[in-house]
Amino acid sequence: MDKEKVAMLQPFFVCRKSSIFAESKHNTMEMYQLWLIAAIVLVIVEICTAGFGSICFAIGAGLAALGAGLGLNATWQIVVFAVVSMLTFIFLRPVVIRFLEKKSKDVKTNADALIGRKAVVSERIDGSQHTGRVAVDGDDWKAVSADGSVIEKGAEVEIINRDSIILSVKSLN
């Protein structure tokens, strides 16, 4: 190869410390800015996916940006990114997932949240006539007595079970 071709290709092969755009000082972007952009994009991906995988890489990119700001060369920035991402993925991710799953299993929602609540009988509960309704928080539910007894209108009951849209109740009187 002659010297002209080498000189022409040199900007593509020579690593510059502070920019990826070597021709103009107006178009320079620092490495820490690239890492921060990568971290922000990964956080946005995490918000959309919520699997706590992308955030591990975002943490790695954030610390690589810090390393770039402190003057580490590109090789060490990549090492910091890889090591931190791997460590957060191995150690932090399982802890966070376990914490989030534990929290979500303890919270009852929708009709399951009715179990254990008190209600007022709005229509006499009688298993032999297949009648009975209770009012809970302004909603009216079909109800049956758990022990088969008749419960009069206006009585206070506790919801002990739910089978589809039918609540099983026991009298508190």
PATI-894228 format. One record per residue (C-alpha): z, y, x. Coordinates in steps of 0.05 Angstrom, whole numbers, padded with zeros to 5 digits. Example, Ala and Ser with C-alpha at 12.3 -4.5 7.8 and 13.67 -1.06 7.14 Angstrom:
REM PATI-894228
+--------+--------+--------+
:      Z :      Y :      X :
+--------+--------+--------+
:  00156 : -00090 :  00246 :
:  00143 : -00021 :  00273 :
+--------+--------+--------+
***
This chain:
REM PATI-894228
+--------+--------+--------+
:      Z :      Y :      X :
+--------+--------+--------+
:  00000 :  00000 :  00000 :
: -00016 :  00069 :  00026 :
:  00034 :  00126 :  00029 :
:  00004 :  00163 : -00031 :
:  00016 :  00104 : -00078 :
:  00087 :  00095 : -00052 :
:  00101 :  00168 : -00062 :
:  00074 :  00166 : -00133 :
:  00116 :  00105 : -00152 :
:  00179 :  00127 : -00116 :
:  00211 :  00163 : -00176 :
:  00209 :  00098 : -00216 :
:  00244 :  00056 : -00163 :
:  00295 :  00103 : -00132 :
:  00361 :  00108 : -00168 :
:  00384 :  00179 : -00177 :
:  00458 :  00191 : -00185 :
:  00456 :  00241 : -00241 :
:  00394 :  00235 : -00283 :
:  00342 :  00188 : -00310 :
:  00290 :  00243 : -00316 :
:  00278 :  00263 : -00244 :
:  00219 :  00311 : -00253 :
:  00254 :  00368 : -00290 :
:  00325 :  00394 : -00287 :
:  00319 :  00416 : -00360 :
:  00309 :  00344 : -00385 :
:  00364 :  00311 : -00345 :
:  00414 :  00266 : -00379 :
:  00476 :  00243 : -00343 :
:  00494 :  00169 : -00342 :
:  00560 :  00182 : -00378 :
:  00519 :  00213 : -00435 :
:  00478 :  00150 : -00441 :
:  00540 :  00107 : -00443 :
:  00571 :  00152 : -00496 :
:  00508 :  00148 : -00538 :
:  00510 :  00072 : -00532 :
:  00584 :  00073 : -00552 :
:  00570 :  00116 : -00613 :
:  00512 :  00073 : -00635 :
:  00555 :  00010 : -00628 :
:  00611 :  00042 : -00669 :
:  00560 :  00058 : -00724 :
:  00535 : -00014 : -00721 :
:  00608 : -00037 : -00727 :
:  00618 :  00006 : -00788 :
:  00558 : -00027 : -00821 :
:  00575 : -00099 : -00802 :
:  00652 : -00099 : -00799 :
:  00657 : -00162 : -00757 :
:  00695 : -00129 : -00700 :
:  00643 : -00152 : -00650 :
:  00604 : -00089 : -00637 :
:  00667 : -00048 : -00627 :
:  00685 : -00091 : -00567 :
:  00620 : -00070 : -00534 :
:  00632 :  00002 : -00556 :
:  00699 :  00001 : -00519 :
:  00663 : -00026 : -00458 :
:  00610 :  00028 : -00462 :
:  00664 :  00081 : -00471 :
:  00700 :  00059 : -00408 :
:  00634 :  00054 : -00370 :
:  00622 :  00126 : -00391 :
:  00690 :  00144 : -00363 :
:  00671 :  00108 : -00298 :
:  00605 :  00145 : -00296 :
:  00641 :  00211 : -00305 :
:  00687 :  00193 : -00248 :
:  00628 :  00180 : -00203 :
:  00620 :  00104 : -00203 :
:  00550 :  00082 : -00186 :
:  00506 :  00044 : -00237 :
:  00525 : -00025 : -00212 :
:  00600 : -00012 : -00221 :
:  00587 :  00020 : -00289 :
:  00553 : -00044 : -00312 :
:  00609 : -00086 : -00283 :
:  00661 : -00043 : -00320 :
:  00620 : -00049 : -00385 :
:  00613 : -00124 : -00378 :
:  00685 : -00139 : -00358 :
:  00717 : -00093 : -00410 :
:  00671 : -00118 : -00465 :
:  00685 : -00190 : -00448 :
:  00761 : -00179 : -00444 :
:  00764 : -00142 : -00511 :
:  00719 : -00195 : -00543 :
:  00763 : -00251 : -00518 :
:  00833 : -00221 : -00525 :
:  00831 : -00162 : -00574 :
:  00781 : -00186 : -00626 :
:  00820 : -00249 : -00647 :
:  00884 : -00210 : -00655 :
:  00851 : -00157 : -00698 :
:  00815 : -00208 : -00741 :
:  00879 : -00248 : -00751 :
:  00916 : -00184 : -00771 :
:  00861 : -00163 : -00820 :
:  00855 : -00233 : -00851 :
:  00931 : -00238 : -00859 :
:  00933 : -00171 : -00894 :
:  00875 : -00187 : -00941 :
:  00905 : -00254 : -00963 :
:  00971 : -00222 : -00983 :
:  00940 : -00172 : -01030 :
:  00926 : -00197 : -01100 :
:  00870 : -00163 : -01137 :
:  00839 : -00162 : -01206 :
:  00868 : -00212 : -01255 :
:  00909 : -00248 : -01201 :
:  00951 : -00185 : -01194 :
:  00976 : -00195 : -01266 :
:  01017 : -00257 : -01248 :
:  01091 : -00239 : -01246 :
:  01081 : -00174 : -01286 :
:  01115 : -00158 : -01352 :
:  01074 : -00150 : -01416 :
:  01087 : -00136 : -01490 :
:  01063 : -00183 : -01544 :
:  01011 : -00146 : -01586 :
:  00995 : -00206 : -01632 :
:  01043 : -00263 : -01648 :
:  01034 : -00320 : -01599 :
:  01030 : -00386 : -01636 :
:  00998 : -00446 : -01602 :
:  00988 : -00485 : -01667 :
:  00946 : -00429 : -01697 :
:  00912 : -00412 : -01631 :
:  00933 : -00339 : -01636 :
:  00967 : -00291 : -01589 :
:  00952 : -00230 : -01547 :
:  00991 : -00188 : -01498 :
:  00982 : -00117 : -01473 :
:  00986 : -00102 : -01399 :
:  00971 : -00032 : -01372 :
:  00931 : -00015 : -01434 :
:  00889 : -00079 : -01431 :
:  00894 : -00131 : -01485 :
:  00892 : -00205 : -01462 :
:  00891 : -00270 : -01500 :
:  00956 : -00306 : -01485 :
:  00990 : -00373 : -01496 :
:  01063 : -00391 : -01489 :
:  01076 : -00432 : -01427 :
:  01128 : -00476 : -01463 :
:  01091 : -00478 : -01530 :
:  01142 : -00435 : -01566 :
:  01125 : -00381 : -01616 :
:  01134 : -00310 : -01590 :
:  01137 : -00253 : -01640 :
:  01098 : -00188 : -01636 :
:  01134 : -00134 : -01596 :
:  01172 : -00183 : -01551 :
:  01172 : -00173 : -01476 :
:  01142 : -00230 : -01436 :
:  01128 : -00246 : -01363 :
:  01059 : -00270 : -01342 :
:  01067 : -00335 : -01303 :
:  00996 : -00361 : -01297 :
:  00923 : -00345 : -01312 :
:  00869 : -00393 : -01333 :
:  00803 : -00356 : -01336 :
:  00815 : -00300 : -01387 :
:  00877 : -00332 : -01419 :
:  00946 : -00313 : -01394 :
:  01005 : -00361 : -01397 :
:  01070 : -00324 : -01412 :
:  01143 : -00338 : -01420 :
:  01191 : -00298 : -01464 :
:  01242 : -00253 : -01431 :
:  01285 : -00247 : -01494 :
+--------+--------+--------+
***
